[in-house]
Every structure is written in C-alpha cells, then in structure tokens.
Amino acid sequence: MKLQTKKVDLQKIKYLRKQAKLSLEEMAKLLGYESANGYYYLEIGRGKFSAETLALVAEIFDIPINDLFFEDKIAEMATN
C-alpha cells in the first residue's frame, strides 16, 4: 500500500492570485480576513490553510480543489 500526503502548493496559489491581478489585501477580503497579514502568513507557509479556506480559494480561481495540492510519496508499506 502506498501512503501519500497532500501538501498545499503555496507557490501555485500565489501564482494564481497574481495572474488574477488580486493584491494581498483583495485576496484577504475575499477570504474574510480583516487585514492582508492573516492571508499573507498562509501564502508564505507561516500558517496553514483550513479546508474551508482552500475551498474558497478554489472557488475564487474556478479550479478543482485538488489543483491546489501536490503529492509526495512518504512511504511504501508491504502488506502481508
């Protein structure tokens, strides 16, 4: 059995935000933050995106939520 972990692709989120010409402040407001700092910390990895926030990000950019992740194989286990 292969175990995989999904990690948020922070660079992709930043790229999508810039492609949409959204400032940190605009993105923060769309996600319900009072200031850009809260969102900025998520984008640089200082905080973690909640499932709800990721769903909103996917909706903002009109993409499947899975497109916000990349997968790393973390282990392979043999089954007996």
mmCIF file as gemmi writes it, N, C-alpha and C atoms, coordinates in Angstrom:
data_model
loop_
_atom_site.group_PDB
_atom_site.id
_atom_site.type_symbol
_atom_site.label_atom_id
_atom_site.label_alt_id
_atom_site.label_comp_id
_atom_site.label_asym_id
_atom_site.label_entity_id
_atom_site.label_seq_id
_atom_site.pdbx_PDB_ins_code
_atom_site.Cartn_x
_atom_site.Cartn_y
_atom_site.Cartn_z
_atom_site.occupancy
_atom_site.B_iso_or_equiv
_atom_site.pdbx_formal_charge
_atom_site.auth_seq_id
_atom_site.auth_asym_id
_atom_site.pdbx_PDB_model_num
ATOM 1 N N . MET Axp A 1 ? 0.843 -1.183 0 1 0 ? 1 A 1
ATOM 2 C CA . MET Axp A 1 ? 0 0 0 1 0 ? 1 A 1
ATOM 3 C C . MET Axp A 1 ? 0.885 1.242 0 1 0 ? 1 A 1
ATOM 4 N N . LYS Axp A 2 ? 0.574 2.185 -0.856 1 0 ? 2 A 1
ATOM 5 C CA . LYS Axp A 2 ? 1.333 3.432 -0.911 1 0 ? 2 A 1
ATOM 6 C C . LYS Axp A 2 ? 0.606 4.486 -0.088 1 0 ? 2 A 1
ATOM 7 N N . LEU Axp A 3 ? 1.341 5.13 0.778 1 0 ? 3 A 1
ATOM 8 C CA . LEU Axp A 3 ? 0.783 6.24 1.544 1 0 ? 3 A 1
ATOM 9 C C . LEU Axp A 3 ? 1.273 7.541 0.942 1 0 ? 3 A 1
ATOM 10 N N . GLN Axp A 4 ? 0.359 8.466 0.782 1 0 ? 4 A 1
ATOM 11 C CA . GLN Axp A 4 ? 0.733 9.754 0.216 1 0 ? 4 A 1
ATOM 12 C C . GLN Axp A 4 ? 0.203 10.86 1.099 1 0 ? 4 A 1
ATOM 13 N N . THR Axp A 5 ? 0.948 11.92 1.154 1 0 ? 5 A 1
ATOM 14 C CA . THR Axp A 5 ? 0.477 13.099 1.852 1 0 ? 5 A 1
ATOM 15 C C . THR Axp A 5 ? 0.247 14.184 0.815 1 0 ? 5 A 1
ATOM 16 N N . LYS Axp A 6 ? -0.784 14.948 1.035 1 0 ? 6 A 1
ATOM 17 C CA . LYS Axp A 6 ? -1.044 16.056 0.118 1 0 ? 6 A 1
ATOM 18 C C . LYS Axp A 6 ? -0.655 17.343 0.818 1 0 ? 6 A 1
ATOM 19 N N . LYS Axp A 7 ? 0.135 18.113 0.135 1 0 ? 7 A 1
ATOM 20 C CA . LYS Axp A 7 ? 0.558 19.403 0.669 1 0 ? 7 A 1
ATOM 21 C C . LYS Axp A 7 ? 0.039 20.499 -0.241 1 0 ? 7 A 1
ATOM 22 N N . VAL Axp A 8 ? -0.312 21.606 0.384 1 0 ? 8 A 1
ATOM 23 C CA . VAL Axp A 8 ? -0.798 22.754 -0.369 1 0 ? 8 A 1
ATOM 24 C C . VAL Axp A 8 ? 0.361 23.345 -1.164 1 0 ? 8 A 1
ATOM 25 N N . ASP Axp A 9 ? 0.132 23.6 -2.427 1 0 ? 9 A 1
ATOM 26 C CA . ASP Axp A 9 ? 1.138 24.192 -3.304 1 0 ? 9 A 1
ATOM 27 C C . ASP Axp A 9 ? 1.04 25.719 -3.171 1 0 ? 9 A 1
ATOM 28 N N . LEU Axp A 10 ? 1.783 26.259 -2.225 1 0 ? 10 A 1
ATOM 29 C CA . LEU Axp A 10 ? 1.712 27.688 -1.922 1 0 ? 10 A 1
ATOM 30 C C . LEU Axp A 10 ? 2.158 28.553 -3.093 1 0 ? 10 A 1
ATOM 31 N N . GLN Axp A 11 ? 3.154 28.096 -3.823 1 0 ? 11 A 1
ATOM 32 C CA . GLN Axp A 11 ? 3.625 28.856 -4.984 1 0 ? 11 A 1
ATOM 33 C C . GLN Axp A 11 ? 2.536 28.954 -6.048 1 0 ? 11 A 1
ATOM 34 N N . LYS Axp A 12 ? 1.779 27.882 -6.205 1 0 ? 12 A 1
ATOM 35 C CA . LYS Axp A 12 ? 0.703 27.899 -7.197 1 0 ? 12 A 1
ATOM 36 C C . LYS Axp A 12 ? -0.389 28.88 -6.791 1 0 ? 12 A 1
ATOM 37 N N . ILE Axp A 13 ? -0.728 28.907 -5.515 1 0 ? 13 A 1
ATOM 38 C CA . ILE Axp A 13 ? -1.757 29.837 -5.033 1 0 ? 13 A 1
ATOM 39 C C . ILE Axp A 13 ? -1.3 31.276 -5.256 1 0 ? 13 A 1
ATOM 40 N N . LYS Axp A 14 ? -0.042 31.549 -4.951 1 0 ? 14 A 1
ATOM 41 C CA . LYS Axp A 14 ? 0.492 32.9 -5.174 1 0 ? 14 A 1
ATOM 42 C C . LYS Axp A 14 ? 0.461 33.238 -6.663 1 0 ? 14 A 1
ATOM 43 N N . TYR Axp A 15 ? 0.861 32.287 -7.5 1 0 ? 15 A 1
ATOM 44 C CA . TYR Axp A 15 ? 0.853 32.487 -8.946 1 0 ? 15 A 1
ATOM 45 C C . TYR Axp A 15 ? -0.565 32.78 -9.443 1 0 ? 15 A 1
ATOM 46 N N . LEU Axp A 16 ? -1.539 31.999 -8.986 1 0 ? 16 A 1
ATOM 47 C CA . LEU Axp A 16 ? -2.928 32.196 -9.409 1 0 ? 16 A 1
ATOM 48 C C . LEU Axp A 16 ? -3.45 33.567 -8.973 1 0 ? 16 A 1
ATOM 49 N N . ARG Axp A 17 ? -3.083 33.966 -7.761 1 0 ? 17 A 1
ATOM 50 C CA . ARG Axp A 17 ? -3.512 35.279 -7.258 1 0 ? 17 A 1
ATOM 51 C C . ARG Axp A 17 ? -2.948 36.392 -8.129 1 0 ? 17 A 1
ATOM 52 N N . LYS Axp A 18 ? -1.67 36.281 -8.469 1 0 ? 18 A 1
ATOM 53 C CA . LYS Axp A 18 ? -1.036 37.312 -9.293 1 0 ? 18 A 1
ATOM 54 C C . LYS Axp A 18 ? -1.6 37.307 -10.717 1 0 ? 18 A 1
ATOM 55 N N . GLN Axp A 19 ? -1.88 36.122 -11.257 1 0 ? 19 A 1
ATOM 56 C CA . GLN Axp A 19 ? -2.47 36.032 -12.594 1 0 ? 19 A 1
ATOM 57 C C . GLN Axp A 19 ? -3.845 36.698 -12.63 1 0 ? 19 A 1
ATOM 58 N N . ALA Axp A 20 ? -4.572 36.587 -11.514 1 0 ? 20 A 1
ATOM 59 C CA . ALA Axp A 20 ? -5.902 37.199 -11.417 1 0 ? 20 A 1
ATOM 60 C C . ALA Axp A 20 ? -5.817 38.682 -11.068 1 0 ? 20 A 1
ATOM 61 N N . LYS Axp A 21 ? -4.586 39.174 -10.921 1 0 ? 21 A 1
ATOM 62 C CA . LYS Axp A 21 ? -4.336 40.577 -10.567 1 0 ? 21 A 1
ATOM 63 C C . LYS Axp A 21 ? -5.018 40.982 -9.258 1 0 ? 21 A 1
ATOM 64 N N . LEU Axp A 22 ? -4.962 40.055 -8.287 1 0 ? 22 A 1
ATOM 65 C CA . LEU Axp A 22 ? -5.505 40.326 -6.955 1 0 ? 22 A 1
ATOM 66 C C . LEU Axp A 22 ? -4.359 40.672 -6.02 1 0 ? 22 A 1
ATOM 67 N N . SER Axp A 23 ? -4.5 41.752 -5.291 1 0 ? 23 A 1
ATOM 68 C CA . SER Axp A 23 ? -3.498 42.118 -4.288 1 0 ? 23 A 1
ATOM 69 C C . SER Axp A 23 ? -3.683 41.229 -3.059 1 0 ? 23 A 1
ATOM 70 N N . LEU Axp A 24 ? -2.707 41.259 -2.164 1 0 ? 24 A 1
ATOM 71 C CA . LEU Axp A 24 ? -2.853 40.536 -0.901 1 0 ? 24 A 1
ATOM 72 C C . LEU Axp A 24 ? -4.094 41.02 -0.16 1 0 ? 24 A 1
ATOM 73 N N . GLU Axp A 25 ? -4.318 42.332 -0.173 1 0 ? 25 A 1
ATOM 74 C CA . GLU Axp A 25 ? -5.468 42.914 0.521 1 0 ? 25 A 1
ATOM 75 C C . GLU Axp A 25 ? -6.783 42.421 -0.079 1 0 ? 25 A 1
ATOM 76 N N . GLU Axp A 26 ? -6.858 42.396 -1.41 1 0 ? 26 A 1
ATOM 77 C CA . GLU Axp A 26 ? -8.083 41.935 -2.077 1 0 ? 26 A 1
ATOM 78 C C . GLU Axp A 26 ? -8.352 40.46 -1.779 1 0 ? 26 A 1
ATOM 79 N N . MET Axp A 27 ? -7.304 39.65 -1.839 1 0 ? 27 A 1
ATOM 80 C CA . MET Axp A 27 ? -7.458 38.222 -1.563 1 0 ? 27 A 1
ATOM 81 C C . MET Axp A 27 ? -7.896 38.01 -0.121 1 0 ? 27 A 1
ATOM 82 N N . ALA Axp A 28 ? -7.279 38.749 0.79 1 0 ? 28 A 1
ATOM 83 C CA . ALA Axp A 28 ? -7.633 38.642 2.204 1 0 ? 28 A 1
ATOM 84 C C . ALA Axp A 28 ? -9.112 38.962 2.406 1 0 ? 28 A 1
ATOM 85 N N . LYS Axp A 29 ? -9.603 40.022 1.773 1 0 ? 29 A 1
ATOM 86 C CA . LYS Axp A 29 ? -11.013 40.408 1.919 1 0 ? 29 A 1
ATOM 87 C C . LYS Axp A 29 ? -11.937 39.338 1.349 1 0 ? 29 A 1
ATOM 88 N N . LEU Axp A 30 ? -11.577 38.777 0.205 1 0 ? 30 A 1
ATOM 89 C CA . LEU Axp A 30 ? -12.391 37.719 -0.39 1 0 ? 30 A 1
ATOM 90 C C . LEU Axp A 30 ? -12.52 36.506 0.536 1 0 ? 30 A 1
ATOM 91 N N . LEU Axp A 31 ? -11.478 36.272 1.326 1 0 ? 31 A 1
ATOM 92 C CA . LEU Axp A 31 ? -11.472 35.114 2.227 1 0 ? 31 A 1
ATOM 93 C C . LEU Axp A 31 ? -11.956 35.457 3.633 1 0 ? 31 A 1
ATOM 94 N N . GLY Axp A 32 ? -12.331 36.723 3.841 1 0 ? 32 A 1
ATOM 95 C CA . GLY Axp A 32 ? -12.9 37.101 5.13 1 0 ? 32 A 1
ATOM 96 C C . GLY Axp A 32 ? -11.906 37.571 6.173 1 0 ? 32 A 1
ATOM 97 N N . TYR Axp A 33 ? -10.69 37.87 5.769 1 0 ? 33 A 1
ATOM 98 C CA . TYR Axp A 33 ? -9.695 38.385 6.711 1 0 ? 33 A 1
ATOM 99 C C . TYR Axp A 33 ? -9.835 39.894 6.83 1 0 ? 33 A 1
ATOM 100 N N . GLU Axp A 34 ? -9.555 40.411 8.011 1 0 ? 34 A 1
ATOM 101 C CA . GLU Axp A 34 ? -9.654 41.851 8.235 1 0 ? 34 A 1
ATOM 102 C C . GLU Axp A 34 ? -8.46 42.608 7.674 1 0 ? 34 A 1
ATOM 103 N N . SER Axp A 35 ? -7.321 41.934 7.592 1 0 ? 35 A 1
ATOM 104 C CA . SER Axp A 35 ? -6.131 42.582 7.039 1 0 ? 35 A 1
ATOM 105 C C . SER Axp A 35 ? -5.402 41.597 6.139 1 0 ? 35 A 1
ATOM 106 N N . ALA Axp A 36 ? -4.47 42.126 5.368 1 0 ? 36 A 1
ATOM 107 C CA . ALA Axp A 36 ? -3.705 41.286 4.443 1 0 ? 36 A 1
ATOM 108 C C . ALA Axp A 36 ? -2.746 40.355 5.184 1 0 ? 36 A 1
ATOM 109 N N . ASN Axp A 37 ? -2.339 40.74 6.394 1 0 ? 37 A 1
ATOM 110 C CA . ASN Axp A 37 ? -1.351 39.935 7.121 1 0 ? 37 A 1
ATOM 111 C C . ASN Axp A 37 ? -1.797 38.495 7.348 1 0 ? 37 A 1
ATOM 112 N N . GLY Axp A 38 ? -3.051 38.308 7.751 1 0 ? 38 A 1
ATOM 113 C CA . GLY Axp A 38 ? -3.542 36.954 8.008 1 0 ? 38 A 1
ATOM 114 C C . GLY Axp A 38 ? -3.429 36.067 6.781 1 0 ? 38 A 1
ATOM 115 N N . TYR Axp A 39 ? -3.816 36.613 5.642 1 0 ? 39 A 1
ATOM 116 C CA . TYR Axp A 39 ? -3.711 35.844 4.406 1 0 ? 39 A 1
ATOM 117 C C . TYR Axp A 39 ? -2.249 35.671 3.993 1 0 ? 39 A 1
ATOM 118 N N . TYR Axp A 40 ? -1.465 36.723 4.115 1 0 ? 40 A 1
ATOM 119 C CA . TYR Axp A 40 ? -0.052 36.675 3.733 1 0 ? 40 A 1
ATOM 120 C C . TYR Axp A 40 ? 0.666 35.539 4.47 1 0 ? 40 A 1
ATOM 121 N N . TYR Axp A 41 ? 0.373 35.372 5.756 1 0 ? 41 A 1
ATOM 122 C CA . TYR Axp A 41 ? 1.014 34.304 6.526 1 0 ? 41 A 1
ATOM 123 C C . TYR Axp A 41 ? 0.658 32.926 5.97 1 0 ? 41 A 1
ATOM 124 N N . LEU Axp A 42 ? -0.55 32.773 5.449 1 0 ? 42 A 1
ATOM 125 C CA . LEU Axp A 42 ? -0.923 31.5 4.827 1 0 ? 42 A 1
ATOM 126 C C . LEU Axp A 42 ? -0.129 31.282 3.55 1 0 ? 42 A 1
ATOM 127 N N . GLU Axp A 43 ? -0.043 32.328 2.753 1 0 ? 43 A 1
ATOM 128 C CA . GLU Axp A 43 ? 0.611 32.207 1.442 1 0 ? 43 A 1
ATOM 129 C C . GLU Axp A 43 ? 2.106 31.916 1.562 1 0 ? 43 A 1
ATOM 130 N N . ILE Axp A 44 ? 2.741 32.374 2.627 1 0 ? 44 A 1
ATOM 131 C CA . ILE Axp A 44 ? 4.175 32.104 2.79 1 0 ? 44 A 1
ATOM 132 C C . ILE Axp A 44 ? 4.447 30.851 3.627 1 0 ? 44 A 1
ATOM 133 N N . GLY Axp A 45 ? 3.376 30.198 4.105 1 0 ? 45 A 1
ATOM 134 C CA . GLY Axp A 45 ? 3.553 28.959 4.858 1 0 ? 45 A 1
ATOM 135 C C . GLY Axp A 45 ? 3.722 29.131 6.341 1 0 ? 45 A 1
ATOM 136 N N . ARG Axp A 46 ? 3.559 30.347 6.829 1 0 ? 46 A 1
ATOM 137 C CA . ARG Axp A 46 ? 3.69 30.586 8.276 1 0 ? 46 A 1
ATOM 138 C C . ARG Axp A 46 ? 2.446 30.101 9.024 1 0 ? 46 A 1
ATOM 139 N N . GLY Axp A 47 ? 1.337 30.03 8.316 1 0 ? 47 A 1
ATOM 140 C CA . GLY Axp A 47 ? 0.103 29.474 8.852 1 0 ? 47 A 1
ATOM 141 C C . GLY Axp A 47 ? -0.366 28.364 7.929 1 0 ? 47 A 1
ATOM 142 N N . LYS Axp A 48 ? -1.424 27.68 8.311 1 0 ? 48 A 1
ATOM 143 C CA . LYS Axp A 48 ? -1.935 26.591 7.479 1 0 ? 48 A 1
ATOM 144 C C . LYS Axp A 48 ? -3.338 26.924 7 1 0 ? 48 A 1
ATOM 145 N N . PHE Axp A 49 ? -3.578 26.657 5.724 1 0 ? 49 A 1
ATOM 146 C CA . PHE Axp A 49 ? -4.899 26.841 5.145 1 0 ? 49 A 1
ATOM 147 C C . PHE Axp A 49 ? -5.865 25.826 5.751 1 0 ? 49 A 1
ATOM 148 N N . SER Axp A 50 ? -7.043 26.282 6.158 1 0 ? 50 A 1
ATOM 149 C CA . SER Axp A 50 ? -8.085 25.351 6.587 1 0 ? 50 A 1
ATOM 150 C C . SER Axp A 50 ? -8.753 24.774 5.342 1 0 ? 50 A 1
ATOM 151 N N . ALA Axp A 51 ? -9.478 23.699 5.528 1 0 ? 51 A 1
ATOM 152 C CA . ALA Axp A 51 ? -10.197 23.098 4.41 1 0 ? 51 A 1
ATOM 153 C C . ALA Axp A 51 ? -11.195 24.088 3.818 1 0 ? 51 A 1
ATOM 154 N N . GLU Axp A 52 ? -11.86 24.835 4.681 1 0 ? 52 A 1
ATOM 155 C CA . GLU Axp A 52 ? -12.85 25.811 4.213 1 0 ? 52 A 1
ATOM 156 C C . GLU Axp A 52 ? -12.19 26.92 3.394 1 0 ? 52 A 1
ATOM 157 N N . THR Axp A 53 ? -11.042 27.382 3.851 1 0 ? 53 A 1
ATOM 158 C CA . THR Axp A 53 ? -10.337 28.441 3.129 1 0 ? 53 A 1
ATOM 159 C C . THR Axp A 53 ? -9.846 27.938 1.782 1 0 ? 53 A 1
ATOM 160 N N . LEU Axp A 54 ? -9.338 26.715 1.736 1 0 ? 54 A 1
ATOM 161 C CA . LEU Axp A 54 ? -8.893 26.148 0.458 1 0 ? 54 A 1
ATOM 162 C C . LEU Axp A 54 ? -10.057 26.001 -0.518 1 0 ? 54 A 1
ATOM 163 N N . ALA Axp A 55 ? -11.215 25.626 0.005 1 0 ? 55 A 1
ATOM 164 C CA . ALA Axp A 55 ? -12.395 25.511 -0.852 1 0 ? 55 A 1
ATOM 165 C C . ALA Axp A 55 ? -12.75 26.871 -1.442 1 0 ? 55 A 1
ATOM 166 N N . LEU Axp A 56 ? -12.636 27.933 -0.641 1 0 ? 56 A 1
ATOM 167 C CA . LEU Axp A 56 ? -12.908 29.284 -1.137 1 0 ? 56 A 1
ATOM 168 C C . LEU Axp A 56 ? -11.873 29.709 -2.185 1 0 ? 56 A 1
ATOM 169 N N . VAL Axp A 57 ? -10.612 29.385 -1.934 1 0 ? 57 A 1
ATOM 170 C CA . VAL Axp A 57 ? -9.544 29.721 -2.893 1 0 ? 57 A 1
ATOM 171 C C . VAL Axp A 57 ? -9.836 29.049 -4.232 1 0 ? 57 A 1
ATOM 172 N N . ALA Axp A 58 ? -10.205 27.767 -4.191 1 0 ? 58 A 1
ATOM 173 C CA . ALA Axp A 58 ? -10.528 27.043 -5.42 1 0 ? 58 A 1
ATOM 174 C C . ALA Axp A 58 ? -11.716 27.689 -6.129 1 0 ? 58 A 1
ATOM 175 N N . GLU Axp A 59 ? -12.696 28.129 -5.358 1 0 ? 59 A 1
ATOM 176 C CA . GLU Axp A 59 ? -13.87 28.78 -5.942 1 0 ? 59 A 1
ATOM 177 C C . GLU Axp A 59 ? -13.499 30.126 -6.569 1 0 ? 59 A 1
ATOM 178 N N . ILE Axp A 60 ? -12.665 30.892 -5.887 1 0 ? 60 A 1
ATOM 179 C CA . ILE Axp A 60 ? -12.231 32.195 -6.405 1 0 ? 60 A 1
ATOM 180 C C . ILE Axp A 60 ? -11.555 32.037 -7.767 1 0 ? 60 A 1
ATOM 181 N N . PHE Axp A 61 ? -10.706 31.02 -7.891 1 0 ? 61 A 1
ATOM 182 C CA . PHE Axp A 61 ? -9.958 30.816 -9.131 1 0 ? 61 A 1
ATOM 183 C C . PHE Axp A 61 ? -10.665 29.868 -10.099 1 0 ? 61 A 1
ATOM 184 N N . ASP Axp A 62 ? -11.845 29.371 -9.694 1 0 ? 62 A 1
ATOM 185 C CA . ASP Axp A 62 ? -12.655 28.487 -10.534 1 0 ? 62 A 1
ATOM 186 C C . ASP Axp A 62 ? -11.853 27.276 -11.008 1 0 ? 62 A 1
ATOM 187 N N . ILE Axp A 63 ? -11.225 26.6 -10.034 1 0 ? 63 A 1
ATOM 188 C CA . ILE Axp A 63 ? -10.455 25.392 -10.324 1 0 ? 63 A 1
ATOM 189 C C . ILE Axp A 63 ? -10.849 24.308 -9.318 1 0 ? 63 A 1
ATOM 190 N N . PRO Axp A 64 ? -10.616 23.042 -9.647 1 0 ? 64 A 1
ATOM 191 C CA . PRO Axp A 64 ? -10.864 21.965 -8.676 1 0 ? 64 A 1
ATOM 192 C C . PRO Axp A 64 ? -9.92 22.119 -7.484 1 0 ? 64 A 1
ATOM 193 N N . ILE Axp A 65 ? -10.419 21.835 -6.293 1 0 ? 65 A 1
ATOM 194 C CA . ILE Axp A 65 ? -9.597 21.997 -5.082 1 0 ? 65 A 1
ATOM 195 C C . ILE Axp A 65 ? -8.325 21.148 -5.157 1 0 ? 65 A 1
ATOM 196 N N . ASN Axp A 66 ? -8.387 19.992 -5.813 1 0 ? 66 A 1
ATOM 197 C CA . ASN Axp A 66 ? -7.193 19.142 -5.923 1 0 ? 66 A 1
ATOM 198 C C . ASN Axp A 66 ? -6.054 19.829 -6.654 1 0 ? 66 A 1
ATOM 199 N N . ASP Axp A 67 ? -6.371 20.812 -7.485 1 0 ? 67 A 1
ATOM 200 C CA . ASP Axp A 67 ? -5.327 21.537 -8.214 1 0 ? 67 A 1
ATOM 201 C C . ASP Axp A 67 ? -4.477 22.414 -7.293 1 0 ? 67 A 1
ATOM 202 N N . LEU Axp A 68 ? -4.901 22.588 -6.048 1 0 ? 68 A 1
ATOM 203 C CA . LEU Axp A 68 ? -4.145 23.41 -5.101 1 0 ? 68 A 1
ATOM 204 C C . LEU Axp A 68 ? -3.123 22.598 -4.311 1 0 ? 68 A 1
ATOM 205 N N . PHE Axp A 69 ? -3.042 21.306 -4.608 1 0 ? 69 A 1
ATOM 206 C CA . PHE Axp A 69 ? -2.132 20.417 -3.883 1 0 ? 69 A 1
ATOM 207 C C . PHE Axp A 69 ? -1.104 19.805 -4.821 1 0 ? 69 A 1
ATOM 208 N N . PHE Axp A 70 ? -0.003 19.366 -4.227 1 0 ? 70 A 1
ATOM 209 C CA . PHE Axp A 70 ? 0.892 18.458 -4.933 1 0 ? 70 A 1
ATOM 210 C C . PHE Axp A 70 ? 1.117 17.294 -4.001 1 0 ? 70 A 1
ATOM 211 N N . GLU Axp A 71 ? 1.41 16.126 -4.569 1 0 ? 71 A 1
ATOM 212 C CA . GLU Axp A 71 ? 1.522 14.919 -3.756 1 0 ? 71 A 1
ATOM 213 C C . GLU Axp A 71 ? 2.965 14.489 -3.608 1 0 ? 71 A 1
ATOM 214 N N . ASP Axp A 72 ? 3.29 14.051 -2.419 1 0 ? 72 A 1
ATOM 215 C CA . ASP Axp A 72 ? 4.599 13.468 -2.135 1 0 ? 72 A 1
ATOM 216 C C . ASP Axp A 72 ? 4.375 12.043 -1.641 1 0 ? 72 A 1
ATOM 217 N N . LYS Axp A 73 ? 5.145 11.119 -2.185 1 0 ? 73 A 1
ATOM 218 C CA . LYS Axp A 73 ? 5.087 9.769 -1.633 1 0 ? 73 A 1
ATOM 219 C C . LYS Axp A 73 ? 5.903 9.787 -0.353 1 0 ? 73 A 1
ATOM 220 N N . ILE Axp A 74 ? 5.278 9.372 0.747 1 0 ? 74 A 1
ATOM 221 C CA . ILE Axp A 74 ? 6.007 9.418 2.01 1 0 ? 74 A 1
ATOM 222 C C . ILE Axp A 74 ? 6.45 8.044 2.474 1 0 ? 74 A 1
ATOM 223 N N . ALA Axp A 75 ? 5.785 6.996 1.988 1 0 ? 75 A 1
ATOM 224 C CA . ALA Axp A 75 ? 6.198 5.677 2.414 1 0 ? 75 A 1
ATOM 225 C C . ALA Axp A 75 ? 5.538 4.627 1.546 1 0 ? 75 A 1
ATOM 226 N N . GLU Axp A 76 ? 6.191 3.516 1.444 1 0 ? 76 A 1
ATOM 227 C CA . GLU Axp A 76 ? 5.582 2.352 0.823 1 0 ? 76 A 1
ATOM 228 C C . GLU Axp A 76 ? 5.634 1.242 1.836 1 0 ? 76 A 1
ATOM 229 N N . MET Axp A 77 ? 4.474 0.613 2.036 1 0 ? 77 A 1
ATOM 230 C CA . MET Axp A 77 ? 4.403 -0.459 3.03 1 0 ? 77 A 1
ATOM 231 C C . MET Axp A 77 ? 3.974 -1.735 2.333 1 0 ? 77 A 1
ATOM 232 N N . ALA Axp A 78 ? 4.617 -2.828 2.679 1 0 ? 78 A 1
ATOM 233 C CA . ALA Axp A 78 ? 4.236 -4.122 2.14 1 0 ? 78 A 1
ATOM 234 C C . ALA Axp A 78 ? 3.088 -4.664 2.976 1 0 ? 78 A 1
ATOM 235 N N . THR Axp A 79 ? 2.122 -5.228 2.305 1 0 ? 79 A 1
ATOM 236 C CA . THR Axp A 79 ? 1.016 -5.851 3.028 1 0 ? 79 A 1
ATOM 237 C C . THR Axp A 79 ? 1.245 -7.346 3.067 1 0 ? 79 A 1
ATOM 238 N N . ASN Axp A 80 ? 0.952 -7.93 4.194 1 0 ? 80 A 1
ATOM 239 C CA . ASN Axp A 80 ? 1.147 -9.374 4.37 1 0 ? 80 A 1
ATOM 240 C C . ASN Axp A 80 ? -0.15 -10.11 4.22 1 0 ? 80 A 1
